[in-house]
Amino acid sequence: MIDQPLPRRLMTFAYTFGMAVMAGYTLWLYGMGNYRDLLVPMFVTLLLITAFLMHHSPGLNPVFPRIIVLSSIYIVVLSAFYYQPTTSPVWLGLPVTAAFLLLPMWGALLLTALVGPLWWLLFAHSDLPLVLITGYIALILLLALPPWEHARRQALLRATDPNDNDCNAYHIDTLKERLHNEFQRAAKLNKRLAVLVLHLPQLDMVEEQFGRRAQTALLDALCSEVNSRCRDHDLLGRANNSTFWLVLPDTSESGALLVRERLQRALSRRVLVETGQLETRIAVCLPCRNESYECYVQRLESRSKVFTNT
């Protein structure tokens, strides 16, 4: 699924295996002189090569190569039924299964429901329409059950666990709730409040170059360094993929600047095997006088986006 994608190495293997199979089939058709059926596998081979190159392009959304692969599977199955009407209906399960592996659950459900009438037209002349419809619906329900159960368990875990799934920091929902409480407390008791916006520029490329384990090590290094050098009531939360917010209650601007300098020195001394010296960008963001909580959060999110886009 795109929102919970398959491991990158597994996707690389899938792209490579698909290219090898389609290229081999194309060469076999060419060697046998079957030029009439050569066009579709040749076109699909080019699509898979494009998806493979896009898969290894840094900074490109992984949804695009996955859509190309899914489209290639549909093209192959449709051409098989078009050129060979006696093809077994079992092959209809291939694009349905691929849709649930490459798309989010609701996207896969929508796609399979929209494509269903197309399969009906292909087999309108057959004596098995009722069997095909029953099997098609049963396969969709069986494939939708695991991601639905996974999403349900994730929602239950999210409701009971305030921490982020990947590191020792608060989840964004818990972070905003705790920040809201500290913001109201500071406003009512005339206390000071500061937030440090921490950005890890290395995090966006670590997983692509070194894998998931290196990304986890980078997140653990940041969280351990920050938590070990902050007070017990300071709050570290993950705002987005590579940006964290460190909420500092009862802290003035000068105190926040001292914390920033201390963290920058400590983090710069942390060296990891894959990425080398830990790089961080830290900015101080204080609420303005008479500023609402919503405006303050918007400023924090804007600062996080500036870090991410630079």
Buried (B, 14 or more C-beta within 10 A) or exposed (E): BBEEBBEBEEBEEBBEEBBEBBBEBBBEBEEEEEEEBBEBBBBBBBBBBBBBEBBEEEEEEBBBBBBBBBBBBBBBBBBBBEEEEEBEBEEBBBBBBBBBBBBBBEBBBEBBEEBBEEBEEBBEEEEEEEEBBEBBEEBBEEBBEEBBEEBEEEEEEBEEEBBBEBBBBBBBEBBBBBBBEBBEEBBEEEEBBBBBBBBBEBBBBBBBEBBEEBBBBBBBBBBEBBBEBBEEEBBBBBBBEBBBBBBBBBBEEEBBBEBBEEBBEBBEEBEBEBBEEBBBBBBBBBBEEEEEBEEBBEBBBEBBEBBBEE
